[in-house]
Amino acid sequence: MWGKRIAVLAVSLLLTGSTASVARAGTGVVPASTSWTSADRGFVLGLDTLCQTANCPQLVRTLDGGASWTRVKTPALSVPETDRLRVLFANDAAGMVTDGEQLFVTSNGGTRWEPSGIKGTVGALGFDDSGFLAVIYDGTSSRLFHRELWFGSWQPVPGVEVKGQSHGEIAPGQVSLSTIGVENRYWTRSPAGWLEEPAPCTEFSATRLGTVGADRYALCSFDPGFGNMTKELRQAVGGGPFKTVSVPPREGITTGFAVSSEAALVAATGRDWSFVHRGAGAKWDTPLTLGGPPFEDLAFSDPRHATLVRGGPGQEFAEVHRSDDAGLTWKILSV
């Protein structure tokens, strides 16, 4: 996999300090988004309160689980009015940042950023074995775009599109594009390319995807009302058909989903409360409940380590939370 081939380059960049100066925890960056590639190595994108002009997006990274942070060269992002700043890295070198309209990629840990050149609204971000993936809405259709890691331009993936605006969902080896109440389409990656298969969720469901080894997962969320919605966790074992394996708590409107070999996690928000529901097998509990803004960017970096962002710039809270026990307990990381 290309991620392994560039590990030496990434480490070299970090050791030479070419990404910027190191700051201890307390960088002045208000978190908007986070992405972690291991238990120790992660990124936070937010607004820099130390900037002399208002609203300066700034990316920082850690190599020691958040004990210290390094400022990384950050492209000229805008501060979204209706969207939010987002960051996603596959490994130390390959990453993306977006403000919802602009999309930039790096193949060297942030030393150099390249604009996508695509006009449209940026939806889901992801990676496959050869490069970057992004869902883009051009005003008419939402399409999956791909760009090789080291060079080349972004190109639409033939056939992977829906009419109308779809944020989309990308997980290793699978993509979902849907417009609620109209259609829900789903593709999986094979040596022959992206092949369409029956969607795991109906057109009346919001779809979240996850992958663990050869097994694919889908969280289908539907029937919203009064800050709650029905949620069903479905699993496709070894490429087989999706089957419902458990039912998470109804509390909250789904804002995130992550799954590992240890547990499944669902972030949800409603009635001024936010939740992380945790499922191990058919049993679910809710180990994290906090008032205020929703949880975003819920993800595992390995089977036991998970992170999320609570709120963001301009909200009551802007925090990065981390779990070291597959979601059983959570702590705030200082940025």
TORKOL-4160 file (C-alpha; in steps of 0.2 Angstrom, whole numbers, padded with zeros to 4 digits, m for minus):
335
<pt num="1" X="0000" Y="0000" Z="0000"/>
<pt num="2" X="0006" Y="0017" Z="m0004"/>
<pt num="3" X="0005" Y="0023" Z="0014"/>
<pt num="4" X="0019" Y="0011" Z="0019"/>
<pt num="5" X="0030" Y="0017" Z="0004"/>
<pt num="6" X="0030" Y="0035" Z="0010"/>
<pt num="7" X="0033" Y="0032" Z="0028"/>
<pt num="8" X="0051" Y="0035" Z="0027"/>
<pt num="9" X="0049" Y="0052" Z="0018"/>
<pt num="10" X="0036" Y="0057" Z="0031"/>
<pt num="11" X="0047" Y="0054" Z="0046"/>
<pt num="12" X="0062" Y="0063" Z="0037"/>
<pt num="13" X="0051" Y="0078" Z="0035"/>
<pt num="14" X="0046" Y="0078" Z="0053"/>
<pt num="15" X="0064" Y="0075" Z="0060"/>
<pt num="16" X="0071" Y="0090" Z="0049"/>
<pt num="17" X="0057" Y="0101" Z="0056"/>
<pt num="18" X="0052" Y="0107" Z="0039"/>
<pt num="19" X="0034" Y="0109" Z="0043"/>
<pt num="20" X="0036" Y="0123" Z="0056"/>
<pt num="21" X="0040" Y="0127" Z="0074"/>
<pt num="22" X="0035" Y="0117" Z="0088"/>
<pt num="23" X="0024" Y="0123" Z="0102"/>
<pt num="24" X="0019" Y="0115" Z="0118"/>
<pt num="25" X="0000" Y="0112" Z="0121"/>
<pt num="26" X="m0008" Y="0129" Z="0121"/>
<pt num="27" X="m0006" Y="0134" Z="0103"/>
<pt num="28" X="m0020" Y="0146" Z="0103"/>
<pt num="29" X="m0029" Y="0136" Z="0089"/>
<pt num="30" X="m0047" Y="0134" Z="0092"/>
<pt num="31" X="m0051" Y="0116" Z="0086"/>
<pt num="32" X="m0064" Y="0114" Z="0071"/>
<pt num="33" X="m0059" Y="0097" Z="0065"/>
<pt num="34" X="m0047" Y="0083" Z="0069"/>
<pt num="35" X="m0039" Y="0068" Z="0061"/>
<pt num="36" X="m0028" Y="0054" Z="0068"/>
<pt num="37" X="m0017" Y="0041" Z="0060"/>
<pt num="38" X="m0012" Y="0032" Z="0075"/>
<pt num="39" X="m0013" Y="0034" Z="0094"/>
<pt num="40" X="0001" Y="0046" Z="0095"/>
<pt num="41" X="0000" Y="0055" Z="0078"/>
<pt num="42" X="m0014" Y="0067" Z="0074"/>
<pt num="43" X="m0019" Y="0084" Z="0066"/>
<pt num="44" X="m0031" Y="0098" Z="0072"/>
<pt num="45" X="m0037" Y="0111" Z="0060"/>
<pt num="46" X="m0045" Y="0127" Z="0068"/>
<pt num="47" X="m0044" Y="0146" Z="0070"/>
<pt num="48" X="m0028" Y="0154" Z="0076"/>
<pt num="49" X="m0032" Y="0166" Z="0090"/>
<pt num="50" X="m0013" Y="0172" Z="0089"/>
<pt num="51" X="m0016" Y="0178" Z="0071"/>
<pt num="52" X="m0015" Y="0197" Z="0069"/>
<pt num="53" X="m0029" Y="0197" Z="0057"/>
<pt num="54" X="m0046" Y="0190" Z="0061"/>
<pt num="55" X="m0051" Y="0172" Z="0056"/>
<pt num="56" X="m0035" Y="0163" Z="0051"/>
<pt num="57" X="m0036" Y="0144" Z="0049"/>
<pt num="58" X="m0021" Y="0135" Z="0056"/>
<pt num="59" X="m0016" Y="0117" Z="0055"/>
<pt num="60" X="m0006" Y="0109" Z="0069"/>
<pt num="61" X="0000" Y="0091" Z="0072"/>
<pt num="62" X="0006" Y="0080" Z="0086"/>
<pt num="63" X="0018" Y="0065" Z="0087"/>
<pt num="64" X="0016" Y="0062" Z="0105"/>
<pt num="65" X="m0003" Y="0060" Z="0108"/>
<pt num="66" X="m0006" Y="0079" Z="0111"/>
<pt num="67" X="0008" Y="0082" Z="0124"/>
<pt num="68" X="0016" Y="0094" Z="0111"/>
<pt num="69" X="0010" Y="0102" Z="0094"/>
<pt num="70" X="0018" Y="0108" Z="0078"/>
<pt num="71" X="0012" Y="0121" Z="0067"/>
<pt num="72" X="0010" Y="0115" Z="0050"/>
<pt num="73" X="0010" Y="0126" Z="0034"/>
<pt num="74" X="m0009" Y="0129" Z="0030"/>
<pt num="75" X="m0016" Y="0134" Z="0014"/>
<pt num="76" X="m0027" Y="0149" Z="0011"/>
<pt num="77" X="m0043" Y="0143" Z="0017"/>
<pt num="78" X="m0059" Y="0153" Z="0021"/>
<pt num="79" X="m0069" Y="0153" Z="0036"/>
<pt num="80" X="m0086" Y="0144" Z="0031"/>
<pt num="81" X="m0102" Y="0153" Z="0035"/>
<pt num="82" X="m0113" Y="0137" Z="0034"/>
<pt num="83" X="m0100" Y="0123" Z="0033"/>
<pt num="84" X="m0085" Y="0119" Z="0044"/>
<pt num="85" X="m0066" Y="0117" Z="0042"/>
<pt num="86" X="m0061" Y="0099" Z="0040"/>
<pt num="87" X="m0045" Y="0089" Z="0039"/>
<pt num="88" X="m0042" Y="0071" Z="0035"/>
<pt num="89" X="m0025" Y="0062" Z="0034"/>
<pt num="90" X="m0022" Y="0044" Z="0029"/>
<pt num="91" X="m0004" Y="0044" Z="0036"/>
<pt num="92" X="0010" Y="0056" Z="0041"/>
<pt num="93" X="0011" Y="0062" Z="0023"/>
<pt num="94" X="m0005" Y="0061" Z="0013"/>
<pt num="95" X="m0019" Y="0073" Z="0019"/>
<pt num="96" X="m0033" Y="0085" Z="0014"/>
<pt num="97" X="m0041" Y="0101" Z="0021"/>
<pt num="98" X="m0056" Y="0110" Z="0015"/>
<pt num="99" X="m0068" Y="0124" Z="0020"/>
<pt num="100" X="m0082" Y="0117" Z="0010"/>
<pt num="101" X="m0078" Y="0126" Z="m0006"/>
<pt num="102" X="m0059" Y="0125" Z="m0008"/>
<pt num="103" X="m0050" Y="0108" Z="m0007"/>
<pt num="104" X="m0031" Y="0106" Z="m0004"/>
<pt num="105" X="m0021" Y="0090" Z="m0004"/>
<pt num="106" X="m0003" Y="0087" Z="0002"/>
<pt num="107" X="0008" Y="0072" Z="m0001"/>
<pt num="108" X="0022" Y="0077" Z="0010"/>
<pt num="109" X="0015" Y="0081" Z="0027"/>
<pt num="110" X="0010" Y="0099" Z="0023"/>
<pt num="111" X="0026" Y="0106" Z="0016"/>
<pt num="112" X="0017" Y="0109" Z="0000"/>
<pt num="113" X="m0002" Y="0110" Z="m0004"/>
<pt num="114" X="m0010" Y="0109" Z="m0020"/>
<pt num="115" X="m0028" Y="0116" Z="m0024"/>
<pt num="116" X="m0040" Y="0103" Z="m0032"/>
<pt num="117" X="m0046" Y="0115" Z="m0046"/>
<pt num="118" X="m0063" Y="0108" Z="m0045"/>
<pt num="119" X="m0078" Y="0121" Z="m0043"/>
<pt num="120" X="m0092" Y="0115" Z="m0032"/>
<pt num="121" X="m0097" Y="0110" Z="m0014"/>
<pt num="122" X="m0085" Y="0098" Z="m0005"/>
<pt num="123" X="m0093" Y="0083" Z="0003"/>
<pt num="124" X="m0086" Y="0067" Z="0010"/>
<pt num="125" X="m0067" Y="0065" Z="0010"/>
<pt num="126" X="m0057" Y="0049" Z="0009"/>
<pt num="127" X="m0043" Y="0038" Z="0002"/>
<pt num="128" X="m0040" Y="0022" Z="m0008"/>
<pt num="129" X="m0024" Y="0012" Z="m0011"/>
<pt num="130" X="m0018" Y="0024" Z="m0024"/>
<pt num="131" X="m0024" Y="0042" Z="m0019"/>
<pt num="132" X="m0036" Y="0054" Z="m0013"/>
<pt num="133" X="m0056" Y="0053" Z="m0014"/>
<pt num="134" X="m0068" Y="0067" Z="m0013"/>
<pt num="135" X="m0087" Y="0070" Z="m0016"/>
<pt num="136" X="m0090" Y="0086" Z="m0026"/>
<pt num="137" X="m0107" Y="0094" Z="m0029"/>
<pt num="138" X="m0107" Y="0105" Z="m0045"/>
<pt num="139" X="m0124" Y="0112" Z="m0044"/>
<pt num="140" X="m0132" Y="0098" Z="m0053"/>
<pt num="141" X="m0125" Y="0081" Z="m0048"/>
<pt num="142" X="m0114" Y="0075" Z="m0034"/>
<pt num="143" X="m0099" Y="0064" Z="m0040"/>
<pt num="144" X="m0084" Y="0055" Z="m0033"/>
<pt num="145" X="m0068" Y="0062" Z="m0039"/>
<pt num="146" X="m0051" Y="0054" Z="m0037"/>
<pt num="147" X="m0033" Y="0060" Z="m0038"/>
<pt num="148" X="m0017" Y="0050" Z="m0038"/>
<pt num="149" X="m0005" Y="0053" Z="m0023"/>
<pt num="150" X="0010" Y="0060" Z="m0031"/>
<pt num="151" X="0004" Y="0069" Z="m0047"/>
<pt num="152" X="m0010" Y="0072" Z="m0059"/>
<pt num="153" X="m0027" Y="0081" Z="m0059"/>
<pt num="154" X="m0043" Y="0076" Z="m0050"/>
<pt num="155" X="m0055" Y="0066" Z="m0061"/>
<pt num="156" X="m0073" Y="0060" Z="m0059"/>
<pt num="157" X="m0075" Y="0041" Z="m0056"/>
<pt num="158" X="m0086" Y="0035" Z="m0070"/>
<pt num="159" X="m0103" Y="0031" Z="m0064"/>
<pt num="160" X="m0101" Y="0035" Z="m0046"/>
<pt num="161" X="m0114" Y="0050" Z="m0045"/>
<pt num="162" X="m0131" Y="0055" Z="m0040"/>
<pt num="163" X="m0142" Y="0069" Z="m0046"/>
<pt num="164" X="m0144" Y="0083" Z="m0034"/>
<pt num="165" X="m0133" Y="0087" Z="m0018"/>
<pt num="166" X="m0126" Y="0073" Z="m0008"/>
<pt num="167" X="m0113" Y="0075" Z="0005"/>
<pt num="168" X="m0109" Y="0056" Z="0003"/>
<pt num="169" X="m0100" Y="0044" Z="0014"/>
<pt num="170" X="m0083" Y="0036" Z="0011"/>
<pt num="171" X="m0075" Y="0022" Z="0020"/>
<pt num="172" X="m0061" Y="0010" Z="0015"/>
<pt num="173" X="m0067" Y="0001" Z="0000"/>
<pt num="174" X="m0084" Y="0008" Z="m0001"/>
<pt num="175" X="m0094" Y="0024" Z="m0005"/>
<pt num="176" X="m0112" Y="0029" Z="m0003"/>
<pt num="177" X="m0121" Y="0044" Z="m0012"/>
<pt num="178" X="m0139" Y="0048" Z="m0007"/>
<pt num="179" X="m0152" Y="0061" Z="m0008"/>
<pt num="180" X="m0165" Y="0058" Z="0006"/>
<pt num="181" X="m0182" Y="0052" Z="m0001"/>
<pt num="182" X="m0175" Y="0050" Z="m0019"/>
<pt num="183" X="m0161" Y="0038" Z="m0020"/>
<pt num="184" X="m0147" Y="0029" Z="m0011"/>
<pt num="185" X="m0133" Y="0022" Z="m0021"/>
<pt num="186" X="m0118" Y="0012" Z="m0015"/>
<pt num="187" X="m0102" Y="0006" Z="m0023"/>
<pt num="188" X="m0088" Y="m0005" Z="m0018"/>
<pt num="189" X="m0070" Y="m0005" Z="m0024"/>
<pt num="190" X="m0063" Y="m0020" Z="m0033"/>
<pt num="191" X="m0048" Y="m0023" Z="m0044"/>
<pt num="192" X="m0059" Y="m0019" Z="m0059"/>
<pt num="193" X="m0064" Y="m0003" Z="m0051"/>
<pt num="194" X="m0079" Y="0004" Z="m0042"/>
<pt num="195" X="m0094" Y="m0008" Z="m0044"/>
<pt num="196" X="m0112" Y="m0004" Z="m0039"/>
<pt num="197" X="m0121" Y="m0015" Z="m0026"/>
<pt num="198" X="m0137" Y="m0015" Z="m0017"/>
<pt num="199" X="m0137" Y="0000" Z="m0005"/>
<pt num="200" X="m0136" Y="m0005" Z="0014"/>
<pt num="201" X="m0149" Y="0008" Z="0018"/>
<pt num="202" X="m0165" Y="0014" Z="0010"/>
<pt num="203" X="m0167" Y="0031" Z="0002"/>
<pt num="204" X="m0176" Y="0037" Z="0018"/>
<pt num="205" X="m0160" Y="0034" Z="0028"/>
<pt num="206" X="m0144" Y="0043" Z="0032"/>
<pt num="207" X="m0130" Y="0032" Z="0028"/>
<pt num="208" X="m0113" Y="0031" Z="0038"/>
<pt num="209" X="m0100" Y="0018" Z="0033"/>
<pt num="210" X="m0086" Y="0009" Z="0041"/>
<pt num="211" X="m0074" Y="m0005" Z="0037"/>
<pt num="212" X="m0065" Y="m0018" Z="0048"/>
<pt num="213" X="m0054" Y="m0030" Z="0039"/>
<pt num="214" X="m0065" Y="m0039" Z="0026"/>
<pt num="215" X="m0081" Y="m0034" Z="0034"/>
<pt num="216" X="m0091" Y="m0019" Z="0029"/>
<pt num="217" X="m0103" Y="m0009" Z="0041"/>
<pt num="218" X="m0117" Y="0003" Z="0038"/>
<pt num="219" X="m0126" Y="0014" Z="0051"/>
<pt num="220" X="m0143" Y="0018" Z="0044"/>
<pt num="221" X="m0152" Y="0032" Z="0053"/>
<pt num="222" X="m0170" Y="0036" Z="0049"/>
<pt num="223" X="m0187" Y="0042" Z="0057"/>
<pt num="224" X="m0181" Y="0058" Z="0065"/>
<pt num="225" X="m0191" Y="0067" Z="0078"/>
<pt num="226" X="m0189" Y="0077" Z="0094"/>
<pt num="227" X="m0170" Y="0076" Z="0094"/>
<pt num="228" X="m0170" Y="0057" Z="0091"/>
<pt num="229" X="m0170" Y="0045" Z="0077"/>
<pt num="230" X="m0170" Y="0026" Z="0074"/>
<pt num="231" X="m0153" Y="0019" Z="0070"/>
<pt num="232" X="m0149" Y="0001" Z="0064"/>
<pt num="233" X="m0131" Y="m0006" Z="0062"/>
<pt num="234" X="m0129" Y="m0017" Z="0048"/>
<pt num="235" X="m0114" Y="m0028" Z="0043"/>
<pt num="236" X="m0108" Y="m0037" Z="0027"/>
<pt num="237" X="m0097" Y="m0051" Z="0032"/>
<pt num="238" X="m0083" Y="m0055" Z="0020"/>
<pt num="239" X="m0091" Y="m0046" Z="0005"/>
<pt num="240" X="m0108" Y="m0054" Z="0008"/>
<pt num="241" X="m0125" Y="m0045" Z="0010"/>
<pt num="242" X="m0129" Y="m0033" Z="0023"/>
<pt num="243" X="m0139" Y="m0039" Z="0038"/>
<pt num="244" X="m0144" Y="m0029" Z="0054"/>
<pt num="245" X="m0134" Y="m0035" Z="0068"/>
<pt num="246" X="m0139" Y="m0022" Z="0082"/>
<pt num="247" X="m0149" Y="m0007" Z="0086"/>
<pt num="248" X="m0141" Y="0008" Z="0094"/>
<pt num="249" X="m0151" Y="0019" Z="0106"/>
<pt num="250" X="m0163" Y="0031" Z="0098"/>
<pt num="251" X="m0157" Y="0046" Z="0108"/>
<pt num="252" X="m0150" Y="0060" Z="0096"/>
<pt num="253" X="m0149" Y="0064" Z="0078"/>
<pt num="254" X="m0134" Y="0055" Z="0071"/>
<pt num="255" X="m0118" Y="0066" Z="0068"/>
<pt num="256" X="m0104" Y="0052" Z="0067"/>
<pt num="257" X="m0100" Y="0034" Z="0066"/>
<pt num="258" X="m0085" Y="0024" Z="0069"/>
<pt num="259" X="m0081" Y="0005" Z="0071"/>
<pt num="260" X="m0066" Y="m0006" Z="0075"/>
<pt num="261" X="m0064" Y="m0024" Z="0080"/>
<pt num="262" X="m0067" Y="m0018" Z="0098"/>
<pt num="263" X="m0083" Y="m0008" Z="0097"/>
<pt num="264" X="m0095" Y="0002" Z="0087"/>
<pt num="265" X="m0097" Y="0021" Z="0091"/>
<pt num="266" X="m0112" Y="0032" Z="0086"/>
<pt num="267" X="m0111" Y="0051" Z="0089"/>
<pt num="268" X="m0128" Y="0059" Z="0090"/>
<pt num="269" X="m0136" Y="0076" Z="0096"/>
<pt num="270" X="m0153" Y="0082" Z="0101"/>
<pt num="271" X="m0162" Y="0094" Z="0113"/>
<pt num="272" X="m0146" Y="0103" Z="0118"/>
<pt num="273" X="m0137" Y="0086" Z="0122"/>
<pt num="274" X="m0124" Y="0076" Z="0113"/>
<pt num="275" X="m0120" Y="0058" Z="0115"/>
<pt num="276" X="m0108" Y="0044" Z="0111"/>
<pt num="277" X="m0117" Y="0028" Z="0111"/>
<pt num="278" X="m0106" Y="0012" Z="0112"/>
<pt num="279" X="m0110" Y="m0005" Z="0105"/>
<pt num="280" X="m0101" Y="m0021" Z="0109"/>
<pt num="281" X="m0110" Y="m0035" Z="0100"/>
<pt num="282" X="m0129" Y="m0033" Z="0103"/>
<pt num="283" X="m0127" Y="m0023" Z="0119"/>
<pt num="284" X="m0127" Y="m0004" Z="0119"/>
<pt num="285" X="m0123" Y="0010" Z="0132"/>
<pt num="286" X="m0120" Y="0028" Z="0132"/>
<pt num="287" X="m0103" Y="0032" Z="0140"/>
<pt num="288" X="m0102" Y="0050" Z="0135"/>
<pt num="289" X="m0116" Y="0063" Z="0137"/>
<pt num="290" X="m0112" Y="0082" Z="0137"/>
<pt num="291" X="m0123" Y="0097" Z="0135"/>
<pt num="292" X="m0120" Y="0110" Z="0121"/>
<pt num="293" X="m0114" Y="0108" Z="0103"/>
<pt num="294" X="m0113" Y="0092" Z="0093"/>
<pt num="295" X="m0099" Y="0079" Z="0091"/>
<pt num="296" X="m0090" Y="0078" Z="0074"/>
<pt num="297" X="m0075" Y="0069" Z="0066"/>
<pt num="298" X="m0078" Y="0053" Z="0077"/>
<pt num="299" X="m0065" Y="0040" Z="0071"/>
<pt num="300" X="m0054" Y="0026" Z="0077"/>
<pt num="301" X="m0036" Y="0027" Z="0073"/>
<pt num="302" X="m0033" Y="0009" Z="0079"/>
<pt num="303" X="m0045" Y="m0003" Z="0088"/>
<pt num="304" X="m0044" Y="0005" Z="0105"/>
<pt num="305" X="m0040" Y="0024" Z="0101"/>
<pt num="306" X="m0054" Y="0035" Z="0096"/>
<pt num="307" X="m0056" Y="0054" Z="0094"/>
<pt num="308" X="m0069" Y="0067" Z="0091"/>
<pt num="309" X="m0072" Y="0086" Z="0091"/>
<pt num="310" X="m0085" Y="0094" Z="0102"/>
<pt num="311" X="m0091" Y="0110" Z="0094"/>
<pt num="312" X="m0079" Y="0122" Z="0086"/>
<pt num="313" X="m0075" Y="0141" Z="0083"/>
<pt num="314" X="m0089" Y="0152" Z="0088"/>
<pt num="315" X="m0098" Y="0139" Z="0098"/>
<pt num="316" X="m0099" Y="0137" Z="0117"/>
<pt num="317" X="m0086" Y="0123" Z="0117"/>
<pt num="318" X="m0072" Y="0119" Z="0105"/>
<pt num="319" X="m0063" Y="0103" Z="0111"/>
<pt num="320" X="m0054" Y="0088" Z="0105"/>
<pt num="321" X="m0059" Y="0072" Z="0115"/>
<pt num="322" X="m0050" Y="0056" Z="0115"/>
<pt num="323" X="m0053" Y="0038" Z="0121"/>
<pt num="324" X="m0039" Y="0025" Z="0125"/>
<pt num="325" X="m0051" Y="0011" Z="0128"/>
<pt num="326" X="m0062" Y="0010" Z="0113"/>
<pt num="327" X="m0075" Y="0023" Z="0119"/>
<pt num="328" X="m0078" Y="0017" Z="0137"/>
<pt num="329" X="m0070" Y="0033" Z="0144"/>
<pt num="330" X="m0065" Y="0050" Z="0136"/>
<pt num="331" X="m0054" Y="0064" Z="0141"/>
<pt num="332" X="m0051" Y="0082" Z="0134"/>
<pt num="333" X="m0034" Y="0085" Z="0124"/>
<pt num="334" X="m0026" Y="0102" Z="0126"/>
<pt num="335" X="m0022" Y="0110" Z="0109"/>
